[in-house]
Amino acid sequence: MSLDMVKAPGWLAPGRRVYAIGDIHGCLDRLLALHDLIRADLAARPVADPLLVHIGDYVDRGPDSRGVVARLAAGDPIAGVTTVNLMGNHERTMLNALGGEGAAATDWMISGGREALASWGGDPEAPRPDWPAFVPADHIAFMHALPLSHTIDGYFFAHAGVRPGVAIVDQIPQDLITIRNSFLYSEMNHGTVVVHGHTPRGAPEVRHNRIGIDTGAVFGGVLTSVVLEGEELGFLTA
């Protein structure tokens, strides 16, 4: 397998490589295929310190939210590769809905929760207090424990992005998982290159201050992984 690498806006220390995967939304088959491509790339181009980052939004809309969560909750899916799984706004909404928040329950059903709950064998028409019983406790615990961001060398990973003009250490959770326009259209130097999903595009977006990797897998697009190494990047898709 040949991977075309080009100049990246950020950097990683020698010996490191990061594979960051965009929004999955229950598309387990594409996730498994992309993991296989990453394994093949590592076999062809071994590296001392690989890292796999899932950028959030594992649930909703697609056919197998349960399968995706089960896959990630089981531990590192690629042997020898440390994995970081970040929180997305869809996991946050799902947890709030299962926790009994009425507004969140409505939002969850509108934004793909019906398909997600059904993947766990649940009935979206069942009384809301019954919903948590459909989702295994370890899956709920996995989602509750998801971090909001991850930093390595010249890159900062968050599901949605950051608030321009606010220091990275002062970013608030709501912005990290939901921000859009003020971040997407900002030319500001954030002090790091932000790798994010959340806003689907037809292809990855590479800017001087950010890399967007949500390519709309659940809407018929591909599932994308950016591959970061040194001062270069490439893409794998499934």
Buried (B, 14 or more C-beta within 10 A) or exposed (E): EEBEBEEBBBBBEEEBBBBBBBBBBBBBBBBBBBBEBBBEBBEEBEBEBBBBBBBBBBBBBBBBBBBBBBBBBEEEBBEEBEBBBBBBBBBBBBBBBBEEBEEBBBBBBEBBBBBBBBBBEBEBEEEBEEBBEBBBEEBBEBBEEBEBBBEBBBBBBBBBBBBBEEEBEEBEEEBBBBBEEBBBEBEEEBEBBBBBBBBBBEBBBBEEBBBBBBBBBBEEBBBBBBBBBBEBBBBBBB
